[in-house]
């Protein structure tokens, strides 16, 4: 996987978990993350609850260890590296956030244009 693809995957996870945790959890704490991929460090901070921090940390570990040169979508991977229970937790976050973020993009598209109906 290229460094750009790795960063893109990190950004997707960050936005999905931020949205999910903001809408569903209280007691958020900021946590610093430092990920290393191909000898490059990526450092950022996320305000998430303890449960979401645990799941996203696991997801970052799996992403960092992905053996594929061309990374497939995890749900279509021929050799899944997620434990079944962890995958279910991640799938719940991804499904919720994809719908929520997708609807907000559509809403912004319609309400931020100058088209009169």
C-alpha positions as CSV (number, residue, x, y, z in Angstrom):
1,X,0.0,0.0,0.0
2,X,1.3,3.5,-0.8
3,X,1.8,6.1,1.8
4,X,-0.9,8.2,0.3
5,X,-3.4,5.3,0.5
6,X,-2.3,4.7,4.1
7,X,-3.1,8.4,4.9
8,X,-6.4,8.2,3.1
9,X,-7.4,5.1,5.1
10,X,-6.4,6.9,8.4
11,X,-8.5,9.9,7.4
12,X,-11.5,7.8,6.7
13,X,-11.2,6.0,10.1
14,X,-10.7,9.3,11.9
15,X,-13.8,10.9,10.4
16,X,-16.0,7.9,10.9
17,X,-15.0,7.4,14.5
18,X,-15.2,11.1,15.3
19,X,-18.8,11.3,13.9
20,X,-19.9,8.1,15.6
21,X,-18.5,8.9,19.0
22,X,-19.7,12.5,18.9
23,X,-23.3,11.3,18.3
24,X,-23.3,8.3,20.6
25,X,-21.0,8.7,23.5
26,X,-20.1,11.0,26.4
27,X,-16.8,11.3,28.4
28,X,-14.5,11.9,25.6
29,X,-10.8,12.3,26.2
30,X,-8.1,13.4,23.8
31,X,-5.6,10.8,22.9
32,X,-2.4,11.2,20.8
33,X,-1.7,8.6,18.2
34,X,1.6,8.0,16.4
35,X,1.5,5.6,13.5
36,X,4.5,4.4,11.6
37,X,4.2,3.2,8.1
38,X,7.2,2.7,5.7
39,X,9.4,4.5,8.2
40,X,7.2,7.6,8.1
41,X,5.5,8.8,11.3
42,X,1.9,10.1,11.4
43,X,0.9,11.9,14.5
44,X,-2.5,13.3,15.4
45,X,-5.0,13.7,18.3
46,X,-8.5,12.4,18.5
47,X,-11.2,13.2,21.1
48,X,-12.9,9.9,21.6
49,X,-14.4,7.8,24.4
50,X,-12.4,4.9,25.8
51,X,-14.5,2.3,23.8
52,X,-13.9,4.1,20.5
53,X,-10.2,4.6,21.3
54,X,-9.8,0.9,21.8
55,X,-11.6,0.0,18.6
56,X,-9.7,2.6,16.5
57,X,-6.4,1.6,18.0
58,X,-7.0,-1.9,16.9
59,X,-8.0,-0.7,13.5
60,X,-4.8,1.3,13.1
61,X,-2.8,-1.8,14.1
62,X,-4.6,-3.9,11.5
63,X,-4.1,-1.2,8.9
64,X,-0.4,-0.8,9.7
65,X,0.1,-4.5,9.3
66,X,-1.8,-5.0,6.1
67,X,0.3,-7.2,3.9
68,X,-1.4,-6.3,0.5
69,X,0.5,-4.1,-2.0
70,X,-2.9,-3.0,-3.4
71,X,-5.1,-2.8,-0.4
72,X,-8.6,-4.3,-0.9
73,X,-11.6,-3.3,1.2
74,X,-11.4,-5.2,4.4
75,X,-14.8,-6.8,4.0
76,X,-13.6,-8.3,0.6
77,X,-10.2,-9.3,1.8
78,X,-9.2,-12.9,1.0
79,X,-7.2,-13.1,4.3
80,X,-9.1,-11.1,6.9
81,X,-6.9,-9.9,9.8
82,X,-9.7,-8.7,12.1
83,X,-11.0,-10.9,14.9
84,X,-14.7,-11.5,14.3
85,X,-15.9,-9.5,17.4
86,X,-13.7,-6.5,16.5
87,X,-14.9,-6.6,13.0
88,X,-18.5,-6.4,14.2
89,X,-17.7,-3.4,16.3
90,X,-15.9,-1.6,13.4
91,X,-18.7,-2.5,11.0
92,X,-21.3,-0.9,13.3
93,X,-19.2,2.4,13.4
94,X,-18.6,2.4,9.6
95,X,-22.3,1.7,8.8
96,X,-23.6,4.4,11.1
97,X,-21.0,7.0,10.0
98,X,-21.2,6.3,6.3
99,X,-24.9,6.9,6.3
100,X,-24.6,10.0,8.5
101,X,-21.7,11.6,6.6
102,X,-23.3,10.6,3.2
103,X,-26.6,12.3,4.1
104,X,-24.8,15.4,5.4
105,X,-23.0,15.7,2.0
106,X,-26.2,15.4,0.1
107,X,-27.9,18.0,2.4
108,X,-25.0,20.4,1.9
109,X,-25.1,19.9,-1.8
110,X,-28.8,20.9,-2.0
111,X,-28.8,23.7,0.5
112,X,-25.5,25.3,-0.4
113,X,-26.3,25.8,-4.1
114,X,-28.0,28.8,-5.8
115,X,-30.6,26.6,-7.5
116,X,-34.1,27.9,-7.0
117,X,-36.9,25.3,-7.0
